[in-house]
Every structure is written in C-alpha cells, then in structure tokens.
Amino acid sequence: MIRGQGDGSGVMAIIATPEQRAILDRVTAFMSLVEGHAEYVMNAVSPDVIPTQPEIEKRFAQRRRKGGNPLDRLLRKLLGMEAKTRQYVDGSAFVRTVVERVGIENFNAIWTSRETLPTKAEIAEPGRWITRVHA
C-alpha cells in the first residue's frame, strides 16, 4: 500500500516528499497529543464545574462515530479529515494509557522539551513513549 492511502491521511500524504511526510507525522502526533490531553482534562473536571460535561462528551462521540452522509464521508476521506477524527481517538487513548501506567506527574514530562513529545508511532503504542522517556 502506498503510504497515505487507506490510513485516512488524504491526498497530501500521497504527494508529499519523505521530508514533508516526516513533518506531517510530527504534526499529527502533536495534534493527537493536544486533542487527547484536552479530552482527558475535560473528562477529569467535576460535573459540579461543568454540569453538562457528560452530554458534551456523548455528542462528540456520536459525531465521531457517524461521520456524516456518504458524500461527506468521501470528502473527508479525500481531504484526510478521517485522520483528524482518528487524532481525537488515538490521542485520548494515548493520554489515558500513559496516565494510567505512570501517573499524571510522569505524564507531564511530555511538555518539557521537543524530545519528550511522542512520535506518531508512540501515539499508537504508548508503551514505546513510556520506555523511551521513563526508562
């Protein structure tokens, strides 16, 4: 399979040079991290602070699952927007997994330098990030 085809990353990944794909992968990993962290923080907030939080999360989850009508899904696939939806899911799973395994204090090492940011591969396999940063 040609990189970029079938992974939801769209036309840009297909026509990008190897250097550009490496940059796209770093940006994708960072956006997954930020979006996953935002969801983790939102879910950690007490319902006393945001009483509608469960409803907000339910609606986001429904929207991610549905993806719109067939034309909308086709356009999203061509433009790489499926990757955007996957960023939320993968980022959330990454943050949740790392926090469960090493705690929030050790998770926060992620923000200390460029070198501690996860790669796209580490977003998919959080244990790799934990081993690299906390070994």
C-alpha positions as CSV (number, residue, x, y, z in Angstrom):
1,M,0.0,0.0,0.0
2,I,1.3,3.5,-0.8
3,R,1.8,5.5,2.4
4,G,-1.2,7.8,2.8
5,Q,-3.7,5.5,1.1
6,G,-6.1,3.8,3.4
7,D,-4.8,5.4,6.5
8,G,-7.1,8.5,6.3
9,S,-4.3,11.0,5.8
10,G,-5.6,12.1,2.4
11,V,-4.0,13.3,-0.9
12,M,-1.4,15.4,0.9
13,A,0.4,12.4,2.3
14,I,0.4,10.7,-1.1
15,I,2.1,13.7,-2.9
16,A,4.4,14.8,-0.1
17,T,8.1,14.2,-0.2
18,P,9.6,11.9,2.5
19,E,10.7,15.0,4.4
20,Q,7.2,16.5,4.2
21,R,5.7,13.2,5.4
22,A,8.0,13.2,8.4
23,I,6.8,16.7,9.3
24,L,3.2,15.7,8.7
25,D,3.7,12.8,11.1
26,R,5.2,15.0,13.8
27,V,2.3,17.5,13.4
28,T,-0.2,14.6,13.5
29,A,1.4,13.2,16.7
30,F,1.4,16.6,18.3
31,M,-2.2,17.4,17.4
32,S,-3.2,13.9,18.7
33,L,-1.5,14.6,22.0
34,V,-3.1,18.0,22.4
35,E,-6.5,16.8,21.5
36,G,-6.2,13.7,23.6
37,H,-5.0,15.8,26.6
38,A,-7.9,18.3,26.2
39,E,-10.4,15.4,26.3
40,Y,-8.6,13.9,29.3
41,V,-8.8,17.2,31.2
42,M,-12.4,17.8,30.2
43,N,-13.3,14.3,31.4
44,A,-11.4,14.9,34.7
45,V,-13.4,18.0,35.5
46,S,-16.0,17.5,38.1
47,P,-19.7,17.7,37.0
48,D,-20.0,20.4,39.6
49,V,-17.8,22.6,37.4
50,I,-19.4,21.6,34.0
51,P,-22.7,20.0,34.7
52,T,-23.3,19.3,31.0
53,Q,-19.9,17.6,30.5
54,P,-21.3,14.0,30.1
55,E,-23.7,15.3,27.4
56,I,-20.9,17.2,25.6
57,E,-18.8,14.0,25.6
58,K,-21.7,11.9,24.4
59,R,-22.4,14.3,21.4
60,F,-18.7,14.4,20.4
61,A,-18.6,10.6,20.5
62,Q,-21.8,10.3,18.4
63,R,-20.4,12.8,15.8
64,R,-17.1,10.9,15.6
65,R,-18.9,7.6,15.0
66,K,-21.4,8.9,12.4
67,G,-19.1,10.9,10.2
68,G,-22.0,12.4,8.2
69,N,-23.6,11.2,4.9
70,P,-21.8,9.2,2.2
71,L,-20.7,12.3,0.3
72,D,-19.4,13.9,3.5
73,R,-17.5,10.7,4.3
74,L,-16.0,10.6,0.8
75,L,-14.9,14.2,1.0
76,R,-13.5,13.7,4.5
77,K,-11.5,10.7,3.2
78,L,-10.1,12.6,0.2
79,L,-9.1,15.6,2.3
80,G,-7.6,13.5,5.1
81,M,-10.2,14.5,7.6
82,E,-10.7,10.9,8.8
83,A,-7.2,11.3,10.2
84,K,-8.5,14.3,12.2
85,T,-11.2,12.1,13.8
86,R,-8.6,9.4,14.4
87,Q,-6.4,12.1,16.1
88,Y,-9.1,12.5,18.8
89,V,-9.5,8.8,19.4
90,D,-5.8,7.9,19.3
91,G,-4.7,10.9,21.4
92,S,-7.3,10.2,24.0
93,A,-6.2,6.6,24.2
94,F,-2.6,7.6,24.4
95,V,-3.1,10.1,27.3
96,R,-5.4,7.8,29.2
97,T,-2.9,4.9,28.9
98,V,0.2,6.9,29.8
99,V,-1.6,8.4,32.9
100,E,-2.9,5.0,34.0
101,R,0.6,3.5,33.7
102,V,2.9,6.2,35.0
103,G,0.6,8.8,36.7
104,I,-0.1,12.4,35.8
105,E,3.2,13.8,37.2
106,N,5.3,11.5,35.0
107,F,2.9,12.1,32.0
108,N,3.7,15.8,32.4
109,A,7.3,15.1,31.3
110,I,5.8,15.2,27.9
111,W,5.7,19.0,28.0
112,T,9.3,19.6,29.0
113,S,11.0,19.5,25.6
114,R,10.6,18.7,21.9
115,E,12.4,15.4,22.6
116,T,9.8,14.3,25.1
117,L,6.9,14.8,22.7
118,P,5.6,11.5,21.3
119,T,6.1,10.3,17.8
120,K,3.2,9.2,15.6
121,A,4.3,5.6,16.3
122,E,4.3,6.2,20.1
123,I,0.8,7.7,19.9
124,A,-0.3,4.3,18.5
125,E,1.8,2.4,21.1
126,P,2.0,4.4,24.3
127,G,4.4,1.9,25.9
128,R,7.1,2.9,23.5
129,W,6.9,6.5,24.7
130,I,6.9,5.4,28.3
131,T,10.0,3.3,27.7
132,R,11.8,6.0,25.8
133,V,11.1,8.8,28.2
134,H,10.9,7.0,31.6
135,A,13.4,4.1,31.1
